[in-house]
Amino acid sequence: MKLRDLVYGLYARRVEGRLDHDQVPKHIGVILDGNRRWARAAGGTAEQGHKAGASKIQELLGWCSETDVEVVTLWLLSTDNLDRPEEELVPLLSIIEGAVRDLAADGRWRVHHVGNRDLLPSRTQTVLKEAERDTEHIDGILVNVAVGYGGRQEIADAVRSLLLDHATKGTSFEELAEVVDIDLISEHLYTRGQPDPDLVIRTSGEQRLSGFMLWQSAHSEYYFCEVFWPAFRKVDFLRALRDYAARHRRYGN
């Protein structure tokens, strides 16, 4: 073991020992950013970066399990990513499919897809459906895999779902206008029935949401981490939790 790794391990245990589990966020959203830049800095390919990023997911969920987190949303593929060149998108989708299969096979996580499934290739859709089916009985961390996800797309899909739902009930536009409110729209989001994220973590140093959970993150705390996602360590995770616990959430007041 390198001296640096030993020091980081000791520091991580110190931070974890001081962590108040009563102040741990129950739902964490994670923007897994920086795979390609991490690979470029290491002289590797984009595919190698995505594979390294996928292998980090199980580590993160293990840390979440140790600290009583209940829901984790992982942004694996945005709707914008679907416009990437085919030579990059095809292997990326394959890596994501493998990561989702691994989550389902682990036996500790309940997998739920968030995103517009119709935008994805049929093979990817099948993997997501099977992962949800095979883990629906598991009483562990709920892991939302955001694949083909965009915040604006989600809101548009929610409104479309709401309109179709009330059209089948014969509700007129005038009647619908009388009852539409925040709660009604929330019932048609990809995350309906779930708590909103308390904390959103973004790696790679970028300080923007890029459309991640626009509706749900209205009162979320944000933590922007400088390291690229494949290099994200337990100490970085614990620092995010410590920073969150030190804040006083005001919910707009």
Salt bridges, closest charged atoms under 4 A:
GLU16 OE1 - LYS234 NZ 3.25
ASP33 OD2 - ARG37 NH2 3.11
ASP33 OD2 - ARG202 NH2 2.99
GLU47 OE2 - LYS51 NZ 3.66
GLU59 OE2 - LYS56 NZ 3.34
GLU66 OE1 - LYS234 NZ 2.80
ASP68 OD2 - HIS21 ND1 2.93
GLU88 OE2 - ARG36 NH1 3.36
GLU88 OE2 - HIS50 NE2 3.50
GLU88 OE2 - ARG84 NH1 3.06
GLU97 OE1 - ARG123 NE 2.88
ASP106 OD1 - ARG108 NE 2.68
GLU132 OE2 - HIS112 ND1 3.13
GLU132 OE1 - ARG117 NH2 3.05
ASP134 OD1 - ARG133 NE 3.00
ASP157 OD1 - ARG160 NH1 2.60
ASP165 OD2 - LYS169 NZ 3.45
ASP198 OD1 - ARG249 NH1 3.17
GLU206 OE2 - ARG37 NH1 3.21
GLU206 OE1 - ARG208 NH1 2.63
GLU221 OE1 - ARG247 NH1 2.99
GLU221 OE2 - ARG249 NE 3.81
ASP236 OD1 - ARG233 NH2 2.85
ASP236 OD1 - ARG239 NH1 3.68
ASP243 OD2 - ARG247 NH2 2.29
